[in-house]
């Protein structure tokens, strides 16, 4: 079994290079698998310490997950606004620094000293890291797969196998940490592995080429030509931000439900109006 794994790993290294494999191991296995697995498994226990009611806990849980719905907006911003010529690495560094600070704020503050809305805001920032890192590294390995499609299934197995192992490790160990040190301590622990992705990103293990100002402007011009796509992405992102704000600031579960229903109708209508029916219906389904 070990020999087969090492042989498959050697074949992947030959096809795609060790840098992208190392980047995926840290970004996908550690950040998305381990760190996000710890955070999600601890969320309910943390909110229970604040005596949050069941319905409101579900609202906060949904708010915490909303950055996953903002991946199209994150992708549009990173493509349209490269930083120092790079479209991926600076954004990974930015969200990672913010997420590490957010995890540390929860984990190192005295128990229940932070207002619950501040805690949920920190959880949202942690999810933003997982979402952005996942999105931008997915884009990187998708480019690799297009060049060497014959090894694509093996690379996907490498990624998702590691994510699953990270989730299993988090699920298996989170109970011990919560029982002995409390749910807040989990976030102090995960602040450390959440920062691991900084090193390979700064060393450009993504193998990202730097864009000249002219190349960035040309790419941005191509994006703006896809007006329907831009409108839908901006509308979806704005709707998600509204849901985050209402979820954090509004106590009434019914108000959250009403705002969510209205935003859903607006976004679904926009998809139906701006895209061909077969495409819009498929997107609305998912």
C-alpha positions as CSV (number, residue, x, y, z in Angstrom):
1,X,0.0,0.0,0.0
2,X,2.8,2.4,1.0
3,X,4.7,1.5,-2.1
4,X,1.7,2.2,-4.3
5,X,1.2,5.6,-2.7
6,X,4.9,6.5,-3.2
7,X,4.8,5.4,-6.8
8,X,1.6,7.5,-7.4
9,X,3.3,10.5,-5.7
10,X,6.4,10.1,-7.8
11,X,4.2,10.1,-10.9
12,X,2.4,13.2,-9.8
13,X,5.7,15.0,-9.1
14,X,6.9,14.0,-12.5
15,X,3.7,15.3,-14.2
16,X,3.2,18.5,-12.2
17,X,6.3,19.3,-10.1
18,X,6.9,19.1,-6.3
19,X,6.1,22.8,-5.7
20,X,2.4,22.6,-6.7
21,X,2.1,19.3,-4.8
22,X,3.5,21.0,-1.7
23,X,1.3,24.0,-2.1
24,X,-1.8,21.8,-2.4
25,X,-0.8,19.7,0.6
26,X,-0.6,22.7,2.8
27,X,-3.5,24.7,1.3
28,X,-6.0,21.9,0.8
29,X,-5.0,19.3,3.4
30,X,-4.1,21.7,6.2
31,X,-6.2,24.8,5.7
32,X,-9.3,23.3,4.1
33,X,-9.1,19.9,5.7
34,X,-7.6,20.3,9.2
35,X,-8.1,24.0,10.1
36,X,-11.6,24.4,8.6
37,X,-12.6,20.9,10.0
38,X,-11.5,22.1,13.5
39,X,-13.4,25.4,13.2
40,X,-16.6,23.9,11.9
41,X,-16.6,21.1,14.5
42,X,-16.2,23.6,17.3
43,X,-18.6,26.2,16.2
44,X,-21.7,24.9,18.0
45,X,-19.8,24.3,21.2
46,X,-18.4,27.8,21.2
47,X,-21.8,29.4,20.6
48,X,-23.3,27.2,23.3
49,X,-20.9,28.7,25.8
50,X,-22.5,32.1,25.0
51,X,-26.0,30.6,25.7
52,X,-27.1,31.3,22.1
53,X,-30.6,30.0,21.4
54,X,-31.1,27.2,18.9
55,X,-32.7,29.2,16.1
56,X,-30.1,32.0,16.4
57,X,-27.3,29.4,16.5
58,X,-28.5,28.2,13.1
59,X,-28.4,31.8,11.8
60,X,-24.9,32.3,13.1
61,X,-23.8,29.0,11.6
62,X,-25.2,30.0,8.2
63,X,-23.5,33.4,8.4
64,X,-20.2,31.7,9.2
65,X,-20.5,29.5,6.0
66,X,-21.5,32.4,3.7
67,X,-18.0,33.2,2.5
68,X,-18.1,29.9,0.5
69,X,-21.0,31.5,-1.5
70,X,-18.7,34.5,-2.2
71,X,-16.1,32.5,-4.2
72,X,-17.3,34.0,-7.5
73,X,-16.7,37.5,-6.1
74,X,-13.3,36.6,-4.7
75,X,-12.3,35.2,-8.0
76,X,-13.5,38.3,-9.9
77,X,-11.6,40.6,-7.6
78,X,-8.4,38.6,-7.7
79,X,-8.5,38.4,-11.5
80,X,-9.5,42.1,-12.1
81,X,-7.2,43.7,-9.5
82,X,-3.8,42.0,-9.4
83,X,-1.5,43.2,-6.6
84,X,2.0,43.9,-7.7
85,X,1.3,41.9,-10.8
86,X,0.1,38.8,-9.0
87,X,-3.5,37.6,-9.0
88,X,-3.3,34.8,-6.3
89,X,-0.4,35.0,-3.8
90,X,-1.1,38.5,-2.4
91,X,-4.7,37.6,-1.7
92,X,-3.8,34.3,0.0
93,X,-1.3,36.2,2.2
94,X,-3.9,38.9,3.0
95,X,-6.7,36.6,4.1
96,X,-4.3,34.3,5.9
97,X,-2.9,37.1,8.1
98,X,-6.4,38.3,8.9
99,X,-7.6,34.8,9.7
100,X,-4.7,34.0,12.0
101,X,-5.4,37.2,13.9
102,X,-9.2,36.3,14.1
103,X,-8.4,32.7,15.3
104,X,-6.0,34.1,17.9
105,X,-8.5,36.7,19.1
106,X,-11.0,34.0,19.9
107,X,-8.5,31.5,21.3
108,X,-6.4,33.9,23.4
109,X,-9.1,36.2,24.8
110,X,-10.4,35.4,28.3
111,X,-13.4,33.0,28.2
112,X,-16.6,34.8,27.0
113,X,-15.0,38.2,27.1
114,X,-15.7,38.9,23.5
115,X,-19.2,39.9,22.4
116,X,-20.8,37.0,20.5
117,X,-21.1,39.1,17.3
118,X,-17.4,39.8,17.4
119,X,-16.8,36.0,17.8
120,X,-19.0,35.3,14.8
121,X,-17.3,38.0,12.8
122,X,-13.9,36.3,13.5
123,X,-15.4,32.9,12.5
124,X,-16.5,34.5,9.2
125,X,-12.9,35.8,8.6
126,X,-11.6,32.3,9.3
127,X,-14.0,30.9,6.7
128,X,-12.9,33.6,4.2
129,X,-9.4,32.2,4.4
130,X,-10.5,28.7,3.7
131,X,-12.7,29.9,0.8
132,X,-10.1,32.1,-0.8
133,X,-7.2,29.7,-0.4
134,X,-9.4,26.9,-1.8
135,X,-10.5,29.0,-4.8
136,X,-7.1,30.3,-5.8
137,X,-5.3,27.0,-5.4
138,X,-8.1,25.2,-7.3
139,X,-7.5,27.6,-10.1
140,X,-3.8,26.8,-10.0
141,X,-4.1,23.1,-10.2
142,X,-6.9,23.4,-12.8
143,X,-4.4,25.1,-15.1
144,X,-1.9,22.2,-14.4
145,X,-4.6,19.6,-15.2
146,X,-5.4,21.3,-18.5
147,X,-1.7,20.9,-19.6
148,X,-1.5,17.3,-18.4
149,X,-5.0,15.9,-18.3
150,X,-4.0,12.3,-18.2
151,X,-2.8,12.6,-14.6
152,X,-5.8,14.8,-13.6
153,X,-7.7,12.1,-11.7
154,X,-4.7,11.2,-9.7
155,X,-4.2,14.8,-8.7
156,X,-7.8,15.1,-7.7
157,X,-7.4,12.0,-5.5
158,X,-4.3,13.5,-4.0
159,X,-6.2,16.7,-3.1
160,X,-9.4,15.2,-1.8
161,X,-7.8,12.3,0.0
162,X,-5.7,14.8,2.0
163,X,-8.8,16.9,2.7
164,X,-10.6,13.9,4.0
165,X,-7.7,12.9,6.2
166,X,-7.5,16.4,7.6
167,X,-11.2,16.4,8.4
168,X,-10.9,13.0,10.1
169,X,-8.0,14.2,12.2
170,X,-9.9,17.3,13.3
171,X,-13.0,15.3,14.1
172,X,-11.0,12.7,16.1
173,X,-9.1,15.2,18.2
174,X,-11.4,18.2,18.7
175,X,-13.4,16.5,21.5
176,X,-10.2,16.0,23.6
177,X,-9.3,19.7,23.2
178,X,-12.8,21.0,24.1
179,X,-13.1,18.6,27.1
180,X,-9.8,19.7,28.6
181,X,-9.4,23.3,27.6
182,X,-12.7,24.5,26.2
183,X,-13.9,25.4,22.7
184,X,-12.0,28.7,22.6
185,X,-8.7,26.8,22.9
186,X,-9.3,25.1,19.6
187,X,-9.0,28.4,17.8
188,X,-5.7,29.2,19.6
189,X,-4.5,25.8,18.3
190,X,-5.6,26.2,14.7
191,X,-4.1,29.7,14.4
192,X,-0.7,28.0,14.0
193,X,-1.5,25.6,11.1
194,X,-3.6,28.3,9.5
195,X,-0.4,30.3,9.1
196,X,1.5,27.5,7.4
197,X,0.3,28.5,3.9
198,X,2.2,31.8,4.1
199,X,5.6,30.2,3.5
200,X,4.9,28.3,0.3
201,X,2.8,31.2,-1.0
202,X,5.7,33.7,-0.4
203,X,8.1,31.2,-2.1
204,X,5.8,31.1,-5.1
205,X,5.1,27.4,-5.0
206,X,2.0,28.3,-7.0
207,X,4.5,29.1,-9.8
208,X,2.5,32.2,-10.7
209,X,3.9,34.5,-13.4
210,X,4.0,38.2,-12.7
211,X,1.7,40.2,-15.0
212,X,2.9,43.5,-16.6
213,X,0.6,46.5,-16.3
214,X,-0.3,46.0,-19.9
215,X,-1.1,42.3,-19.4
216,X,-3.2,43.1,-16.4
217,X,-5.1,45.8,-18.3
218,X,-5.8,43.5,-21.2
219,X,-7.0,40.7,-18.9
220,X,-9.3,43.2,-17.1
221,X,-10.7,44.4,-20.4
222,X,-11.6,40.8,-21.3
223,X,-13.4,40.4,-18.0
224,X,-15.5,43.6,-18.4
225,X,-16.6,42.4,-21.8
226,X,-18.5,39.6,-20.1
227,X,-21.1,42.0,-18.7
228,X,-23.7,39.4,-17.7
229,X,-21.1,37.4,-15.7
230,X,-19.9,40.5,-13.9
231,X,-23.4,41.6,-13.0
232,X,-24.3,38.2,-11.6
233,X,-21.1,37.9,-9.6
234,X,-21.5,41.3,-8.2
235,X,-25.2,40.7,-7.4
236,X,-24.4,37.4,-5.7
237,X,-21.6,38.9,-3.7
238,X,-23.7,41.9,-2.6
239,X,-26.6,39.6,-1.6
240,X,-24.2,37.5,0.5
241,X,-22.8,40.5,2.2
242,X,-26.3,41.7,3.1
243,X,-27.0,38.3,4.6
244,X,-23.9,38.5,6.6
245,X,-24.7,41.9,7.9
246,X,-28.3,41.1,8.7
247,X,-27.4,37.8,10.4
248,X,-24.9,39.6,12.7
249,X,-27.0,42.7,13.5
250,X,-30.6,41.4,13.5
251,X,-31.8,39.3,16.4
252,X,-35.1,38.2,14.8
253,X,-34.9,34.9,13.0
254,X,-38.0,35.9,10.9
255,X,-36.3,39.0,9.6
256,X,-33.3,36.9,8.6
257,X,-35.6,34.5,6.8
258,X,-37.4,37.3,5.0
259,X,-34.2,39.0,3.8
260,X,-32.9,35.7,2.7
261,X,-36.1,34.9,0.7
262,X,-36.0,38.3,-1.0
263,X,-32.4,38.0,-2.0
264,X,-33.0,34.5,-3.3
265,X,-35.8,35.7,-5.5
266,X,-33.7,38.6,-6.8
267,X,-30.7,36.4,-7.6
268,X,-32.7,33.6,-9.2
269,X,-34.6,36.2,-11.3
270,X,-31.3,37.7,-12.4
271,X,-30.0,34.3,-13.5
272,X,-33.1,33.6,-15.5
273,X,-33.0,37.0,-17.2
274,X,-29.3,37.2,-18.1
275,X,-28.5,33.6,-19.0
276,X,-29.9,31.0,-21.4
277,X,-32.6,28.9,-19.7
278,X,-30.7,25.7,-19.6
279,X,-27.6,27.3,-18.0
280,X,-29.6,29.5,-15.6
281,X,-31.8,26.6,-14.4
282,X,-28.7,24.4,-13.7
283,X,-27.0,27.3,-11.8
284,X,-30.2,27.9,-9.8
285,X,-30.4,24.2,-8.9
286,X,-26.9,24.1,-7.5
